[in-house]
């Protein structure tokens, strides 16, 4: 099989040059690292299905079969950061069902709380839950006449 060396357009050569400057590596090493990163993101089965390289049958030198990387370059310094989810509001529901002499009743409370800047949303959820459970316990206390308390 003849060796084919693709040429880059001026535009894509400039893209590669800029990436290389950012990771402080020569363009040849940067291009190798870029290809390996892309290769790991692709479906190896679909690639191998269309592969025409006779040497690839052994899989020894194939990144799609071995996952082996040659050009190990850290690009984390130039990768985009994943957007972080910011919780601004939570809703919590607490309910309890009580059965007595074949009669049952259910009591539910729901609360919504806004999360202030710098507040940990898991703590807010726990606090709201604790308040709702306390409200449920008060609402389920029998009054002197034996009926359940209708707390609101």
C-alpha positions as CSV (number, residue, x, y, z in Angstrom):
1,X,0.0,0.0,0.0
2,X,1.6,3.3,-1.0
3,X,2.2,5.8,1.8
4,X,0.0,8.9,1.5
5,X,1.0,12.1,3.3
6,X,-1.9,14.6,3.4
7,X,-1.1,18.3,3.1
8,X,-2.9,20.8,5.3
9,X,-4.6,23.9,4.0
10,X,-3.2,27.2,5.2
11,X,-6.3,27.5,7.5
12,X,-5.8,24.1,9.1
13,X,-2.1,24.6,9.4
14,X,-2.8,27.8,11.3
15,X,-5.2,25.9,13.6
16,X,-2.6,23.3,14.3
17,X,0.1,25.9,14.9
18,X,-2.1,27.8,17.4
19,X,-2.9,24.5,19.3
20,X,0.8,23.7,19.3
21,X,1.8,27.0,20.7
22,X,-0.9,26.6,23.4
23,X,0.5,23.2,24.5
24,X,4.1,24.2,23.9
25,X,4.8,21.3,21.6
26,X,6.0,21.0,18.0
27,X,3.2,20.7,15.4
28,X,4.1,17.1,14.5
29,X,3.6,16.0,18.2
30,X,0.5,18.1,18.5
31,X,-1.0,16.6,15.4
32,X,-0.3,13.1,16.7
33,X,-1.8,13.9,20.1
34,X,-4.9,15.4,18.4
35,X,-5.4,12.3,16.3
36,X,-5.1,10.0,19.3
37,X,-7.6,12.1,21.3
38,X,-10.1,11.9,18.4
39,X,-9.4,8.2,17.9
40,X,-10.4,7.5,21.5
41,X,-13.7,9.3,21.0
42,X,-14.7,7.3,18.0
43,X,-16.5,3.9,17.8
44,X,-13.7,1.4,17.2
45,X,-16.1,-1.2,15.8
46,X,-17.3,1.2,13.0
47,X,-13.7,2.1,12.2
48,X,-12.5,-1.5,12.1
49,X,-15.4,-2.5,9.9
50,X,-14.2,-0.1,7.1
51,X,-10.4,-0.6,7.7
52,X,-8.4,-1.4,4.6
53,X,-5.0,-1.8,6.3
54,X,-3.8,-5.5,5.9
55,X,-1.4,-5.0,8.9
56,X,-4.3,-4.2,11.1
57,X,-5.6,-7.8,11.2
58,X,-3.2,-8.5,14.1
59,X,-4.3,-5.4,15.9
60,X,-0.9,-5.0,17.4
61,X,-0.3,-1.5,16.2
62,X,-3.9,-0.4,16.0
63,X,-5.1,2.2,18.5
64,X,-8.7,1.1,17.9
65,X,-8.0,-2.4,19.0
66,X,-5.4,-1.8,21.7
67,X,-6.3,1.7,23.0
68,X,-2.5,2.2,23.2
69,X,-1.4,5.8,22.9
70,X,2.0,6.8,21.6
71,X,1.9,10.6,21.8
72,X,1.0,11.2,25.4
73,X,0.6,14.9,25.7
74,X,-1.4,16.7,28.5
75,X,-3.9,19.0,26.9
76,X,-5.9,19.7,30.1
77,X,-4.6,23.2,30.3
78,X,-6.3,24.2,27.0
79,X,-9.5,22.0,27.3
80,X,-12.8,23.8,27.8
81,X,-14.3,23.5,31.2
82,X,-17.6,21.6,31.5
83,X,-20.3,24.0,32.5
84,X,-21.2,23.4,36.1
85,X,-24.8,23.0,37.1
86,X,-25.9,25.6,39.6
87,X,-28.9,24.8,41.8
88,X,-31.0,27.9,42.4
89,X,-34.2,26.3,43.8
90,X,-35.2,23.0,45.4
91,X,-38.6,21.4,46.2
92,X,-39.0,18.9,49.0
93,X,-42.0,16.8,49.9
94,X,-42.7,14.8,53.0
95,X,-45.7,12.6,53.6
96,X,-47.0,10.1,56.1
97,X,-49.9,7.7,56.0
98,X,-51.5,6.6,59.3
99,X,-54.0,3.7,59.6
100,X,-56.2,3.1,62.6
101,X,-59.1,0.6,62.8
102,X,-59.3,0.1,59.1
103,X,-59.3,3.9,58.5
104,X,-56.4,5.7,57.1
105,X,-55.3,9.2,56.4
106,X,-52.4,10.7,54.7
107,X,-50.7,14.0,55.4
108,X,-48.3,15.7,53.0
109,X,-46.3,18.9,53.1
110,X,-44.3,20.3,50.2
111,X,-41.9,23.2,50.4
112,X,-39.8,25.1,47.9
113,X,-36.7,27.0,48.8
114,X,-34.4,29.3,46.9
115,X,-30.7,28.7,47.2
116,X,-28.7,31.8,48.1
117,X,-25.3,32.4,46.5
118,X,-22.6,30.4,48.4
119,X,-25.2,28.1,50.1
120,X,-24.8,24.4,49.8
121,X,-28.0,23.0,48.2
122,X,-27.7,19.6,50.0
123,X,-27.7,21.4,53.4
124,X,-30.8,23.4,52.3
125,X,-32.5,20.2,51.3
126,X,-31.7,18.6,54.6
127,X,-33.0,21.6,56.6
128,X,-36.2,21.9,54.6
129,X,-36.8,18.1,55.0
130,X,-36.2,18.3,58.8
131,X,-38.7,21.2,59.0
132,X,-41.3,19.2,57.0
133,X,-40.9,16.1,59.1
134,X,-41.4,18.2,62.2
135,X,-44.5,19.7,60.7
136,X,-45.8,16.2,59.8
137,X,-45.2,15.0,63.4
138,X,-47.1,17.9,64.7
139,X,-50.0,17.3,62.3
140,X,-50.2,13.7,63.2
141,X,-50.4,14.2,67.0
142,X,-53.9,13.2,68.3
143,X,-55.7,16.0,70.1
144,X,-57.7,15.4,73.3
145,X,-60.8,14.4,71.3
146,X,-58.8,11.6,69.6
147,X,-58.9,13.2,66.2
148,X,-55.7,14.1,64.3
149,X,-54.4,17.6,64.7
150,X,-55.1,19.6,61.5
151,X,-51.9,21.6,61.6
152,X,-51.2,23.8,58.6
